[in-house]
Amino acid sequence: MGGTLQHGLNISLINAPSIYIKYFINETLLERHGSVMEEQLIKVIWTVIISIYPVGGVLGSFIAGHLSVRFGRKNCLIFNNIVAIVAALIVGFSRMAKSFEMILVGRFLYGVNAGNGMNIHCMYLMECSPKKLRGLVTITTATFISLGKCLGQIVGLREILGSESVWPLLLAFNAVPALIQLVILPWFPESPRYLMIDKGNRALSMNALQRLWGKHDFHQELEEMQAERSAIKERSRSMWELCRDPSVRNQLVIVIMMSFLMQLSGINAIYSYAFEIFSAAGIGEQTIPYVSIGTGLIETLTLLICGYFIEHTGRKPLFCRGLGFMSLWLGLLTVTFSLQHLVSWMPYCSLVIIFAYVLSYGFGPGGVALMLPTEIFLQCDRPSGYIINGFLNWFGLLLLALIFSFMVDGLGYLCFLIFSGICVMLTLLSYFILVETKGKTTIEISEEFKNKKLFQKAMLHTPPNGALPQSTVEIIMSTAF
């Protein structure tokens, strides 16, 4: 019920009432100014309504790191729900107040709620999970984004809350999971890692572990946390300090891959502009809402299956294979879009390819991209790492919201070739930079990144006979000790 479910809801809930909101904007401006607005102006206002959500997400992700360190993971998640409830009240009464600006304010607050909640939700779950189950537990954050998208598509049907008479209630639906979490979460323990590493409270950390994992002796786990606390020997680092540290350069490149570039892989375009994409694919207007639900169900199902494979196959293979197939499907989608006016059954091929694309996303990148930032940073770097990850994630979503509709107008189906190229680039980057994190502690993962960097540096200085020069040996020895 944390930030990820609410984020998924916000992505899909806005699609169903889009026609009614545009009509409401036109009606409001007509009443105020006495004249009908041009269609292009209505489109601009609608684009702002879509894009104001990631703007709020950028702000929410910026404050998440500081708040999570100062007040704790659980307390931040609890009070974050108040923001969602306030936003729901504002958008719920927008039509009664005859103000489309209230939708803008509500969407912005929804973005702040999601930007803050997603980061802290991922940190909280990762820090509460046993090492051997960390991947399976953390991937539920991605599963609930997908479930939120699917739930938003279902409640957005005309038969439920997607009709003209009740669309403000649809936009306010996010208050339901926020209220449930606000009531239930206070009974949960704080993150054991936060209590031990950030606060140095061994007794409270042991109590939290026993409440989460059962009444057993967890001295080994506490010793691992103490080892990390002793290894970092410093306070939580700022974003600027993290960016200036060359030892975490590979981790920052991975964060860019998992956040900004993943937003430009095309997956959120399928959800944010589902009506336009399926309509261009030749799907009937009455059928589109049910087809959209199908994409949400497929993604949710594949993420559940991915939860099993992620602890057996590993993160890196799933991520690389998923992206490779995504680039293939996007290339084929471009072909089917170009032929749909020539062959009568080609729209059905486009539909199958879109489903296959969502399937490939769910089997790999969908779960891994949200999980890896929690695993590749030490405790002192994780809040700032999530600020960078959140900012780039929301900036990518904002960029997509601002330009995608104009890309479709200008390039048509060729815009999918851009997404395909980004998927190919991500595949190559992940193959050469990513390290496997399955079953490893954060200290072990950090050391592997350092060794990988040392190995690359040594290879750059290796002469043709294969012997390492003295300078390279000195570099390795000095860094190791």
Secondary structure as UniProt FT lines:
FT   HELIX           3..13
FT   TURN            14..17
FT   HELIX           18..33
FT   HELIX           39..71
FT   HELIX           73..92
FT   HELIX           94..97
FT   HELIX           101..128
FT   HELIX           131..133
FT   HELIX           134..138
FT   HELIX           140..155
FT   TURN            158..161
FT   TURN            164..166
FT   HELIX           167..171
FT   TURN            172..174
FT   HELIX           175..184
FT   HELIX           185..187
FT   HELIX           192..193
FT   HELIX           194..198
FT   HELIX           202..213
FT   HELIX           219..232
FT   HELIX           239..244
FT   HELIX           246..248
FT   HELIX           249..256
FT   HELIX           257..261
FT   HELIX           262..263
FT   TURN            264..265
FT   HELIX           267..272
FT   HELIX           274..280
FT   TURN            281..282
FT   TURN            285..287
FT   HELIX           288..309
FT   TURN            310..313
FT   HELIX           315..339
FT   TURN            340..342
FT   TURN            344..345
FT   HELIX           346..363
FT   HELIX           365..375
FT   TURN            379..381
FT   HELIX           382..411
FT   HELIX           412..414
FT   HELIX           415..433
FT   TURN            438..439
FT   HELIX           442..460
FT   TURN            464..465
FT   HELIX           470..480
//
